[in-house]
Amino acid sequence: MSTDHLILCATARLARALQFDHARAQSARGMKQWALLNTMTVSQWLDALFEEAMLTGGLDVQQVPQGVLSNVQERMLWEAVIKEMLSAEVAGELFDVKGLACMAQEANQLLLEWRLPFPDAGYSEETRQFLAWRREFVSRCRQGGWMEAARYLDWQIDMLANGAGRLPDRIAFAGFDRITPQMARLREVLQQRGVDVLLHHTGLGEPGHVRRVLLADQEAECRAAVAWAKRQLAENPGARIGIAVPELAKLRGTLARLLDDALHPSWVRPAMVEAPRQYDFSLGQPLHREQVVQTALELLRFFSQCRHRDKVEQQDFSQLLQRPYWSHAVTEADARAQLDARMREWLPLSMSMPRLVRFIRREASSEKAPLSLAGLQAHINAALDILQAQSDRQLPSAWVDVMQRTLEALDWPGRQRSLSSFEFQAIQAFDKVLQAMAALDVLQQPISFQQALARLRELVQEQIYQPEAEGEVRLQVMGMLESVSEPLDGLWVMGMNDHSWPPPPRPNPLLPAAMQRQHGVPNADSAVQAAFAQVIHQRLLHSAHRVVFSSAAKEGERELRLSPLVQAIPLREDMPEASQSLAQMLAEHDNKPLQRLDDHQAPPVAEGEHISGGTGLLKAQAVCPAWAYFQYRLHARALKTPVNGLDAAERGTLVHLVLEHFWRGRGLHDLQAMDELQLEQALAEAVRSALATYMETCGEVLSDAFAGLETMRLTRLLKGWLALEKMREQPFTVLASEQQQKVVIEGVEISLVIDRIDQLENGSRIVIDYKTGRKPDTRNWAQNRITEPQLPVYAAFVLSSPDPADAGAGSTGGDSAEISAIAFAMVKLGEHGFAGLSSESVLPSMPVLDDKKTREIFPEADFPDWHSVLAHWRGSITAVVDELKRGEAAVLVQDEKELAYCEVLPLLRLPERRLQFEHMQQGEGK
């Protein structure tokens, strides 16, 4: 080994930072060439030392352990041991094996690193179990020739003590806040061999200038720290500052958002998500949160289901179609979106993989709307061929090979787009996880693909991924255990409340608590934590020229107390500045008020422009003009939510079909003439015909069991409804069912589908619309804006003739046959009835215009007779159509409950409008 000065660092991050600072300092001095600073972690140095000793003959290869277990391998072995030993226990299946394995691994590591004595006979049941597991664990390690990392370090130290390896003249230790007995022995051995052992100080010789601030809550702390950082960098662009956070994992997202708003407001655009920042986090995120890796896991899980003929969920495939990291995601993006919409319309929520593949093939070859999905089909078929060819159980390395080939067959991570630096680094990290999983062969027997996938997901979730920062970072956001590589100009330390700092104790439950306290094991008790926090506190005081400690007064409604470590620091009286969000900064830019634009006016309907939508268009315009504009003129639509079986709309369609078949050629006399058996037979025939029509229309074959259940439901529901119809007093014949009609109102063509038209003996007609859901509100028929316009449109605008077949499409004017009632038929179990309005009593319990209760809604002064009601409907609906033609598209909603079926609700931005109104009212109140 070189005799140069060696610095052994507590973390690899500190080792890299020391090298970077050294290179920057040499460059600042004008140096063109310089020797690299020799920095490593302890494990990196010892591994290199013994590798050199073996190559030079200074260490017998036979003395070297056959294998050193990685952290993952060690935990897997603990899991296997614990699972087997618990299998004999009565309640073994109730234990969290993975959690126990983590605690056992930690307990074993503590025993080795802290030289803890073997627990005596007075230990607890938990300790007894652990010692039994440990005996089996050590036995298996000996049989396999393995060592866990802590035991391997002991072996390395023993070899050093025996003279192995060439050592440098001087070794300095940097960033070690806590020295374990194992590490202390390493220092002793190095000194015994003549090495000059030093401490490498990265901080100031004297504490920096310290102050303390008290903020309202944790959010206020974050905003104050970010504002402080922004000001420091603005005053001194070359400054190097830091923010230390005890709960960095929890607050990482909040701080990143605030720092972007404060330091990089112009990078709010998606294209700048990976642009170099002035700040960097010392703590990364779990690898599975990276979209490219998440896509790989979801692809493997989704397509693995074909091996066991499991049902696949449509929503899972829909999410995959939106991911850009596989197949021809760029060239087939539009086709994928169309496929997603078609799937939601025609496929159930759960289905078999073959059915999904057939559907994609059918849609791709459809003459009506062919989709360019050649790449998607080829990649799916290739992946399925690979997975279906595998045996049920294989070693982890074999499954890793299958996973890699499957992802390659699916063209992951995609070759039609270039990868960003962050994506490339995430893929590299994922490859390392796959390699770690393949190394589990030494521990595991053959496993199933599902078990392999579960293990892979665990490893990816545990892998912390932090992409390398680009450019020179001026602001470090770090955890409390992270040491700085050189003194900072300023440091803000957050979270100085006693519930988080010192951190609460967390003794290992598998070791005697008294033994942990006696030997000062980390997390043993409050005294140990307080002593350790004091060491960290002193390091922080020497880490920067100016140090600010902050604490929060409250967390929600709970009052917080100050950490005892900072109570002696004087409190700053003035309140620090708070960082603003990007929206707040834009609102206050140049002290100019926001300009408000009235955007209620859409382009008027052009001459000859066709607007489809039927009476739904008129309903939307009456309820909220913006709804009509977005949905019917701009054709915005909500994607359908798939369900298993039939959804509410499809069940309603079946009710319509059954009643259409039943009433064909029949009237009240025919219904009343049927006895119970005849009624059941006629209804059964109508149900069979309806189901056949439905399956033919939608192209789906219902299973016999499902068809049987649906037949029972329809029969029960409609028997009750027909019993109500049988009680009608005025004879009628069903003149038409599901009649399609078109009318033109002020030049706008409206399409209608009338569920049923009854003709009474006096020639008058009743227009009926079946409802199987909620009861419509018919009181709005007396208002200026009719929000249930379907039946009023027919009554007021459609010309009816004695024979509906002779009714001209698009005809307008007065009726040749008087309409005596319009009614919603509520076909619901336990709620059968009619709701609407009639000129005379023609339907059971139906409101009549001249009834006292009805007159409260339709005052006689405004509606003296039935014809005045029809005239009101004509005028009201015409006014709504005129409004539509003018391009009125304001967000005007009287009752938000009427937006229950609005498909463009997010576009109306109602919460923002409510917030604006509140701000306006507050401003007026001032």
SVG drawing of the C-alpha trace seen along z (x, -y; Angstrom):
<svg xmlns="http://www.w3.org/2000/svg" viewBox="-112 -47 118 75">
<polyline fill="none" stroke="black" stroke-width="0.4" points="0.0,0.0 1.1,-3.6 2.5,-5.4 0.5,-8.5 -1.8,-9.9 -5.1,-7.9 -8.4,-9.2 -11.0,-6.6 -14.5,-8.1 -17.7,-7.1 -19.7,-7.3 -18.9,-7.0 -20.6,-10.4 -18.1,-12.1 -15.2,-10.4 -16.4,-11.8 -17.0,-15.2 -13.5,-15.4 -12.0,-14.5 -14.1,-17.1 -13.2,-19.8 -9.5,-19.0 -9.7,-19.1 -11.6,-22.5 -9.0,-23.9 -6.1,-22.9 -7.8,-24.3 -8.4,-27.6 -4.7,-27.8 -4.0,-27.6 -2.7,-24.1 -2.9,-22.1 -2.1,-18.7 -2.3,-17.4 -2.4,-14.1 -5.8,-12.8 -6.8,-12.8 -6.7,-9.2 -10.2,-8.8 -12.1,-5.6 -14.6,-3.9 -13.2,-1.3 -14.7,1.6 -13.4,0.2 -9.9,-0.1 -9.8,3.3 -11.1,5.1 -8.5,3.4 -5.8,4.1 -6.5,7.9 -7.0,8.2 -3.5,6.8 -2.2,9.1 -3.6,12.2 -2.2,11.0 1.3,10.4 1.4,13.6 1.2,11.9 -2.0,13.8 -2.8,17.4 -6.0,17.8 -7.1,20.7 -7.3,18.5 -9.9,16.2 -13.6,17.0 -15.4,18.7 -18.0,16.0 -19.1,12.8 -22.9,12.4 -24.2,9.1 -26.8,7.3 -29.6,8.8 -28.2,12.3 -27.8,12.1 -31.4,11.0 -32.6,13.7 -30.8,16.4 -32.2,15.0 -35.7,15.2 -35.2,18.8 -34.0,19.8 -36.8,18.0 -39.5,19.3 -38.4,22.9 -38.0,22.7 -41.4,21.0 -43.2,23.5 -43.2,25.9 -44.8,23.2 -48.6,23.3 -48.9,19.5 -45.9,19.4 -47.9,18.1 -49.0,15.1 -45.4,13.7 -44.0,11.0 -41.0,13.1 -39.5,10.2 -39.7,7.9 -38.2,10.5 -35.4,11.2 -34.5,7.5 -34.4,7.3 -32.4,10.5 -29.9,9.2 -29.5,6.0 -29.2,7.9 -26.5,10.1 -24.6,7.1 -24.8,5.3 -23.4,8.4 -20.4,8.4 -19.7,4.7 -20.2,3.8 -18.5,6.9 -21.6,7.6 -21.4,10.5 -23.5,13.5 -26.9,13.1 -27.0,15.0 -29.7,17.3 -32.0,14.5 -33.0,13.5 -36.6,13.1 -38.5,15.4 -37.7,13.1 -34.0,13.4 -34.3,17.1 -35.9,17.4 -33.2,15.1 -30.4,17.2 -31.9,20.3 -32.2,18.7 -28.7,17.4 -27.2,20.9 -28.9,22.2 -27.9,19.1 -24.2,19.6 -24.4,23.3 -25.6,22.7 -22.9,20.0 -20.2,22.5 -21.6,25.2 -21.7,22.8 -18.4,21.2 -20.0,17.7 -19.5,14.8 -21.8,11.9 -20.3,8.4 -19.6,7.7 -17.9,11.0 -15.9,10.6 -14.6,7.2 -13.5,9.0 -11.6,11.5 -10.0,8.7 -8.9,7.0 -7.5,10.3 -5.5,10.7 -4.2,7.1 -3.1,8.0 -1.2,11.0 0.7,8.8 -1.3,9.2 -1.2,6.4 1.0,3.3 -0.2,0.3 0.2,-3.4 2.2,-5.6 -0.7,-7.6 -4.5,-7.0 -7.0,-9.6 -10.6,-8.8 -13.2,-11.3 -17.0,-11.7 -17.2,-9.0 -19.7,-10.4 -19.8,-7.1 -16.9,-4.7 -17.9,-1.1 -15.6,1.3 -15.0,3.1 -13.8,-0.1 -11.8,-1.0 -10.0,2.4 -9.2,1.6 -7.5,-1.7 -5.5,0.2 -4.3,2.8 -3.2,0.0 -1.3,-1.7 0.3,1.5 1.6,1.9 3.2,-1.5 0.5,-3.5 0.1,-7.1 -3.7,-7.1 -5.3,-10.6 -8.6,-12.3 -9.4,-14.3 -11.4,-17.4 -13.8,-18.8 -15.2,-21.6 -14.1,-24.8 -11.7,-25.0 -14.2,-27.2 -18.0,-27.1 -19.7,-29.4 -22.0,-32.3 -25.3,-30.7 -28.8,-31.9 -32.2,-30.3 -35.7,-31.0 -39.1,-29.8 -41.7,-29.2 -45.4,-28.4 -45.1,-24.9 -43.1,-22.6 -44.3,-24.1 -43.2,-27.6 -39.8,-26.1 -39.4,-24.8 -40.4,-28.1 -38.1,-30.1 -35.1,-27.8 -35.6,-28.1 -36.0,-31.9 -32.8,-32.0 -31.0,-29.9 -32.2,-32.1 -31.0,-35.2 -27.6,-33.7 -27.0,-32.7 -28.2,-36.1 -25.9,-38.0 -22.9,-35.7 -23.2,-33.6 -20.1,-31.7 -21.4,-30.8 -21.6,-27.1 -24.5,-26.5 -26.5,-23.7 -29.9,-22.8 -29.9,-19.9 -33.2,-18.1 -33.8,-15.3 -36.8,-14.1 -35.4,-14.5 -37.2,-11.5 -40.6,-13.0 -39.8,-16.6 -37.9,-15.9 -40.8,-16.5 -41.8,-19.7 -38.3,-21.1 -37.7,-20.2 -40.9,-22.0 -40.1,-25.1 -36.5,-25.2 -37.5,-24.9 -40.0,-27.8 -37.4,-30.0 -34.2,-29.2 -35.4,-27.9 -38.9,-29.4 -38.4,-29.3 -37.9,-25.6 -41.5,-24.8 -41.8,-23.4 -41.8,-19.5 -38.8,-19.7 -36.7,-21.2 -37.3,-18.4 -33.8,-17.2 -32.0,-20.5 -29.0,-21.0 -30.0,-22.6 -28.1,-24.8 -29.1,-22.3 -28.7,-18.6 -30.1,-16.1 -27.9,-13.7 -30.7,-11.3 -32.2,-9.6 -35.5,-8.0 -36.5,-4.3 -35.7,-3.1 -39.2,-1.9 -40.4,-5.5 -38.5,-6.1 -41.0,-5.8 -38.7,-3.8 -38.1,-1.2 -41.8,-1.3 -42.8,-0.5 -40.4,2.5 -41.9,3.9 -45.5,3.4 -44.7,5.0 -43.3,8.1 -46.2,8.3 -48.9,7.8 -47.6,10.3 -46.6,12.9 -50.3,13.5 -50.6,15.4 -48.6,18.2 -51.3,19.2 -54.2,18.1 -55.1,15.5 -57.5,12.7 -55.8,9.4 -57.2,6.0 -58.0,3.6 -57.0,0.6 -53.5,2.1 -53.1,2.4 -54.5,-1.1 -51.8,-2.5 -49.2,-0.6 -50.5,-2.0 -49.8,-5.5 -46.2,-4.7 -43.5,-5.8 -40.9,-3.3 -41.9,-0.2 -42.9,0.9 -43.6,-1.8 -44.8,-4.3 -43.9,-7.3 -45.2,-6.2 -48.2,-4.4 -49.2,-6.9 -52.4,-8.0 -53.4,-4.4 -52.7,-3.4 -55.0,-6.2 -57.8,-5.1 -57.3,-1.5 -57.6,-2.5 -60.9,-4.3 -62.3,-1.3 -61.2,1.1 -63.1,-0.9 -66.2,-0.8 -66.2,2.8 -64.2,4.9 -64.9,5.8 -62.7,4.8 -61.3,8.3 -60.5,10.6 -58.2,13.3 -55.0,12.4 -56.1,14.3 -59.3,12.1 -57.2,9.0 -54.9,10.1 -57.8,11.0 -59.4,7.5 -56.2,5.7 -56.0,7.8 -59.6,7.0 -59.2,3.3 -56.0,3.2 -57.7,4.8 -61.0,3.0 -62.1,1.4 -64.1,-1.2 -61.2,-2.6 -58.0,-0.7 -55.3,-1.4 -51.6,-1.2 -50.7,1.3 -48.3,3.6 -45.4,2.9 -47.5,3.4 -48.9,6.7 -45.5,8.1 -43.9,7.1 -46.8,8.6 -46.7,11.9 -43.0,12.1 -43.1,11.6 -45.9,14.1 -44.0,16.7 -41.0,16.3 -43.1,16.5 -45.3,19.4 -42.2,21.5 -40.8,21.5 -41.1,24.2 -42.9,23.5 -39.9,23.3 -36.4,22.1 -33.4,20.6 -33.4,16.8 -30.7,16.3 -32.8,18.2 -35.8,16.0 -33.5,12.9 -32.6,14.1 -36.3,14.6 -37.1,11.1 -34.4,9.5 -35.4,11.3 -39.1,10.4 -38.3,6.8 -36.2,6.9 -39.1,8.5 -41.3,5.7 -38.8,3.1 -38.1,1.7 -37.0,-1.0 -38.0,-2.0 -35.7,-2.7 -37.8,-5.4 -36.8,-8.1 -33.4,-9.0 -33.0,-8.4 -32.2,-11.3 -29.3,-11.1 -31.5,-10.4 -33.3,-7.6 -30.0,-6.1 -28.7,-6.1 -32.0,-4.5 -31.7,-1.7 -28.1,-1.1 -29.3,-0.9 -32.0,1.5 -29.5,3.7 -27.5,3.9 -30.6,5.0 -31.1,7.8 -27.5,8.8 -28.0,8.9 -31.1,11.0 -29.2,13.5 -26.7,13.8 -29.4,15.3 -28.8,18.7 -26.4,19.7 -29.2,19.3 -32.5,20.3 -34.0,23.4 -35.9,23.0 -38.9,20.6 -41.9,19.7 -42.0,16.6 -44.5,14.9 -42.1,15.4 -39.2,14.1 -41.2,11.0 -42.2,10.4 -38.5,10.6 -37.5,8.3 -40.0,5.7 -38.7,5.9 -35.2,5.3 -36.1,2.4 -38.1,0.7 -35.1,1.1 -32.6,-0.3 -32.1,-4.0 -31.4,-5.8 -29.9,-9.2 -28.8,-10.5 -25.5,-12.2 -25.9,-16.0 -24.6,-17.9 -22.6,-21.1 -21.4,-22.8 -23.9,-22.4 -24.1,-25.4 -26.7,-24.2 -26.6,-20.8 -29.8,-19.5 -28.7,-16.7 -29.7,-14.5 -28.3,-15.0 -25.7,-12.2 -24.2,-13.6 -20.8,-15.3 -19.7,-18.2 -16.4,-17.9 -15.3,-21.4 -16.8,-24.3 -19.8,-25.9 -20.6,-29.6 -24.0,-29.0 -26.1,-26.2 -29.8,-26.0 -30.7,-23.2 -34.5,-22.4 -36.7,-20.3 -35.2,-21.2 -38.1,-19.9 -37.8,-17.4 -40.0,-14.7 -37.6,-14.4 -34.2,-15.6 -32.6,-13.8 -34.3,-10.9 -36.5,-8.7 -34.9,-5.4 -35.5,-2.2 -33.9,0.7 -33.6,4.0 -36.4,6.2 -34.4,9.4 -31.6,8.4 -31.9,7.7 -32.6,4.0 -30.4,3.8 -27.4,5.1 -28.0,2.6 -28.1,-0.3 -25.1,0.9 -22.9,1.0 -24.3,-2.2 -25.7,-0.4 -27.2,-2.8 -30.9,-3.5 -30.8,-1.7 -32.4,-4.4 -32.9,-8.2 -29.6,-8.7 -27.7,-7.0 -29.7,-9.0 -29.1,-12.3 -25.3,-11.7 -25.1,-10.8 -27.3,-13.9 -24.9,-16.0 -21.9,-14.8 -23.9,-15.6 -24.8,-19.0 -21.2,-19.9 -20.3,-18.8 -23.0,-21.0 -21.8,-24.0 -18.4,-23.6 -19.7,-22.9 -20.4,-26.5 -19.5,-30.1 -23.1,-30.9 -25.6,-28.4 -29.3,-28.8 -31.4,-26.4 -35.2,-26.4 -38.1,-24.8 -41.8,-24.6 -44.4,-25.9 -47.2,-23.5 -48.0,-20.4 -51.6,-20.7 -53.3,-21.4 -50.5,-19.9 -48.1,-22.3 -44.4,-21.3 -41.5,-21.7 -38.0,-22.9 -35.2,-20.4 -33.0,-20.6 -29.9,-20.8 -30.7,-24.3 -32.4,-25.8 -29.3,-27.8 -29.1,-29.4 -30.5,-33.0 -33.9,-33.3 -34.0,-35.7 -36.9,-38.1 -37.8,-39.2 -39.6,-36.7 -37.6,-35.4 -38.7,-35.8 -40.9,-33.0 -40.4,-31.6 -43.2,-32.2 -44.7,-29.7 -44.4,-30.3 -48.0,-31.4 -47.6,-33.9 -44.4,-35.3 -46.2,-35.7 -49.2,-37.4 -47.0,-40.0 -44.6,-40.5 -43.7,-44.2 -46.5,-44.9 -49.0,-44.8 -52.4,-43.3 -53.5,-40.3 -55.5,-41.1 -58.9,-39.4 -60.4,-38.3 -64.0,-37.4 -63.9,-34.2 -67.5,-33.3 -67.9,-34.0 -67.2,-31.1 -67.3,-31.4 -71.0,-31.6 -72.4,-28.6 -71.5,-29.1 -73.9,-28.7 -74.2,-25.1 -72.2,-23.9 -73.6,-20.7 -73.8,-20.2 -74.6,-16.7 -75.9,-15.7 -79.7,-15.6 -81.5,-16.8 -78.3,-16.2 -76.9,-19.3 -79.9,-21.4 -79.7,-20.0 -76.0,-20.9 -76.5,-24.4 -79.3,-25.0 -77.4,-23.6 -74.0,-25.2 -73.2,-26.7 -69.5,-25.8 -70.5,-22.1 -72.3,-22.3 -69.4,-24.0 -66.7,-21.7 -68.6,-18.4 -70.7,-19.0 -68.9,-21.6 -65.3,-20.7 -66.2,-17.0 -64.4,-16.5 -65.4,-13.2 -64.7,-11.3 -63.2,-7.8 -65.6,-5.1 -64.9,-3.2 -64.9,0.5 -66.8,2.9 -67.2,6.6 -70.6,7.7 -73.0,4.9 -72.8,1.4 -75.8,-0.7 -76.3,-2.1 -76.3,1.4 -78.7,2.7 -81.0,-0.2 -80.7,0.6 -81.8,4.2 -84.9,2.9 -85.7,0.7 -85.3,3.6 -87.5,6.0 -90.3,3.4 -90.0,2.7 -90.4,6.4 -93.2,6.9 -95.4,4.0 -95.0,4.6 -98.6,4.9 -100.1,4.7 -102.1,2.4 -103.8,2.2 -106.5,4.6 -104.0,7.3 -102.1,6.9 -105.3,7.1 -106.5,10.2 -103.3,12.2 -103.4,14.5 -100.3,15.1 -98.9,17.9 -99.5,16.0 -97.8,12.9 -94.8,14.9 -94.5,16.6 -94.8,13.2 -92.3,11.6 -89.9,14.5 -90.1,14.3 -89.5,10.6 -86.4,11.1 -85.0,13.8 -85.5,11.5 -83.9,8.5 -80.8,10.5 -80.4,11.8 -80.7,8.3 -78.2,6.9 -75.6,9.6 -75.9,9.1 -75.6,5.4 -72.6,5.3 -70.8,8.3 -70.5,10.0 -71.7,13.4 -73.0,13.6 -72.4,16.8 -75.3,19.1 -74.9,18.4 -74.8,14.6 -77.7,14.7 -79.7,16.7 -79.0,14.2 -79.9,11.3 -83.1,13.0 -84.1,13.4 -83.3,9.7 -85.3,8.5 -88.3,10.7 -88.5,9.7 -88.1,6.0 -90.6,5.9 -93.3,8.0 -93.6,5.4 -93.6,2.6 -96.3,4.3 -98.4,4.8 -98.5,1.0 -99.3,0.6 -102.2,3.0 -103.8,0.7 -104.2,-2.1 -107.8,-3.2 -107.8,-4.7 -107.3,-2.1 -104.3,-2.7 -102.4,-1.2 -98.6,-1.5 -98.3,-3.5 -94.5,-3.5 -91.4,-2.2 -87.9,-3.6 -89.0,-6.0 -86.2,-8.1 -87.2,-11.6 -85.4,-14.8 -86.6,-18.3 -85.1,-21.6 -85.1,-24.4 -83.9,-27.8 -81.8,-26.0 -80.2,-23.5 -81.1,-19.9 -82.0,-17.9 -82.2,-14.1 -84.7,-12.4 -85.3,-8.8 -88.7,-8.5 -88.9,-5.4 -92.7,-5.0 -95.8,-6.8 -99.2,-5.6 -102.4,-6.6 -105.6,-6.9 -109.1,-6.1 -109.8,-9.8 -106.8,-10.0 -104.6,-12.0 -101.1,-10.7 -98.8,-10.2 -95.0,-10.5 -93.1,-8.1 -89.4,-8.0 -88.1,-5.0 -85.8,-5.7 -84.0,-3.0 -81.7,-5.4 -82.4,-8.5 -85.7,-10.3 -85.4,-13.4 -86.4,-16.8 -89.5,-17.9 -90.0,-21.1 -87.5,-22.9 -90.2,-22.5 -91.8,-25.7 -88.5,-27.6 -86.8,-29.7 -83.9,-27.2 -85.3,-23.7 -82.6,-21.2 -84.7,-18.1 -85.7,-19.1 -86.2,-15.7 -89.9,-15.3 -90.8,-19.1 -88.9,-19.2 -91.1,-16.4 -94.3,-17.9 -93.6,-21.4 -91.9,-20.8 -92.7,-17.4 -95.6,-16.9 -97.4,-13.7 -99.6,-12.0 -102.0,-9.1 -99.4,-6.8 -95.9,-7.5 -94.4,-6.1 -95.9,-9.1 -94.2,-11.7 -91.8,-13.7 -88.3,-14.0 -87.6,-17.6 -91.2,-18.7 -92.3,-21.5 -95.5,-23.3 -98.6,-22.3 -99.5,-18.6 -102.1,-16.9 -102.8,-14.7 -103.0,-16.3 -100.4,-15.3 -102.1,-14.9 -99.1,-14.0 -95.4,-13.6 -94.0,-11.3 -90.9,-9.6 -91.6,-5.9 -89.6,-5.0 -88.8,-1.3 -87.1,-0.5 -87.8,2.2 -89.9,0.7 -90.1,-2.7 -92.4,-2.0 -94.3,-5.1 -94.8,-8.0 -93.3,-11.4 -94.1,-14.3 -97.1,-16.5 -100.5,-15.9 -103.4,-18.0 -105.8,-15.5 -105.7,-12.4 -104.5,-9.8 -101.7,-8.0 -101.7,-6.6 -100.5,-9.2 -99.4,-11.5 -99.3,-15.3 -102.1,-17.1 -101.8,-20.7 -104.8,-21.9 -104.0,-20.0 -103.4,-22.3 -99.9,-21.0 -98.9,-21.3 -100.1,-24.9 -97.4,-25.7 -94.9,-25.0 -97.0,-26.1 -98.9,-29.2 -102.2,-29.7 -101.3,-33.3 -98.4,-32.2 -99.8,-28.9 -103.6,-29.2 -104.0,-26.1 -102.1,-23.2 -101.4,-25.1 -99.7,-27.9 -97.4,-25.2 -96.5,-24.0 -95.9,-27.6 -93.6,-28.2 -91.6,-25.1 -91.3,-26.3 -90.1,-29.7 -87.7,-28.5 -86.1,-25.9 -85.9,-28.3 -84.1,-30.8 -81.5,-28.2 -80.9,-27.3 -80.4,-31.0 -77.9,-31.2 -76.1,-28.2 -76.0,-29.7 -74.5,-33.0 -71.6,-31.1 -72.5,-31.6 -70.1,-29.4 -69.9,-30.8 -69.5,-28.6 -72.9,-29.4 -74.2,-26.7 -77.3,-27.0 -77.0,-23.6 -73.9,-21.5 -75.9,-18.4 -77.2,-18.8 -73.6,-18.2 -73.7,-14.5 -73.5,-13.3 -71.2,-16.0 -68.2,-14.4 -66.1,-17.5 -66.4,-18.5 -62.6,-19.1 -62.7,-21.6 -65.2,-23.7 -62.7,-24.3 -65.4,-24.8 -63.0,-24.7 -60.9,-27.5 -64.0,-29.6 -65.1,-29.1 -61.7,-30.2 -61.8,-33.3 -65.2,-34.2 -63.9,-33.8 -60.9,-36.1 -63.2,-38.6 -65.5,-38.6 -62.6,-38.9 -61.3,-41.9 -64.7,-43.6 -64.9,-42.9 -61.7,-44.8"/>
</svg>
